Amino acid sequence: MPEPRLLRLTPADLPSLVDLEAGGQPQPWSVGQLEAVLASDVHAVIGLEGAEGLVGHAVVARQPFDAELEAILVAPRWRGHGLARRLLEGVRETARRWGVERLLLEVRAGNAPAIALYRRAGLVVDGRRRGYYPPLAGAEREDALLMSCSLEGA
């Protein structure tokens, strides 16, 4: 099976993006949220397209000096194959083209696989927001770890 390819998603990709969100996470983005980021001039939506269609995506927002990773998702069947790492590389490349100084993100403190991915990519923990995320599956609110890395000279 060929490797999925990175591409910049457009409003025409909305149906595939909605399907991926619905099948890939417990609190998917709404159709309206997805439409907004696809049409935004300060966002980039990076996709990974395989033979079966869209298998992952990342949303990154351009700010005056930084870029913020707002979402990253790989379809459950494709997890564990290095695709989130490829998406993160695409995010970093997009942020570098924007000329921003660093990449920022927030991640659930209990999301060990994502935290490990971000650490391997050179991001460090800058802080914590207590009780930031709403509960999942009846659990209590969860802290967010604030992470970042410099993009200068990278």
C-alpha positions, 0 to 999 in steps of 0.5 A: 500500500503506498504511503499517504501523501501530505497536501493542503486541504481546501473547502472542497475537502470538507466532506472527507474532513467531517468523516475523518473527525466523526470516526476519529475522536470522541469530541469531533469538530463541528461542520461549522468549525471545519468550514471556518478553518478551511476558509480562513486566511490565518489557518492551514489544514494539512491532510494525509491522503491515502488510497482510501482517502483522507487518513489524517489532518492537522490544523495550524493557526498563524499568529503575529510571531507564533504558529499554534497547532490547534488539532492533529488527528490520524484515523484509528486504523492508521495510528502507530505508523508514524503518520502523526509525525509526518503531519507534525513535520508538515505543520512545522514546514508551514509555520516556517514558510509563514516566518514565525518564531515558534510553534505552540500547542496545548495537549491533554496531560493524560495523552501520553502518546501525543506528549511523546510525539511532541517531545521527540519533535523537540517541543518542551513543556512551558506550563500547565492549565489546570482543569482546562479540558472538559471531561471525556467519558465521565472523567473529571476535567483534565489539565492542559500541558502548554508546549512549544519549540523554536522554529528559528534556525530549524 
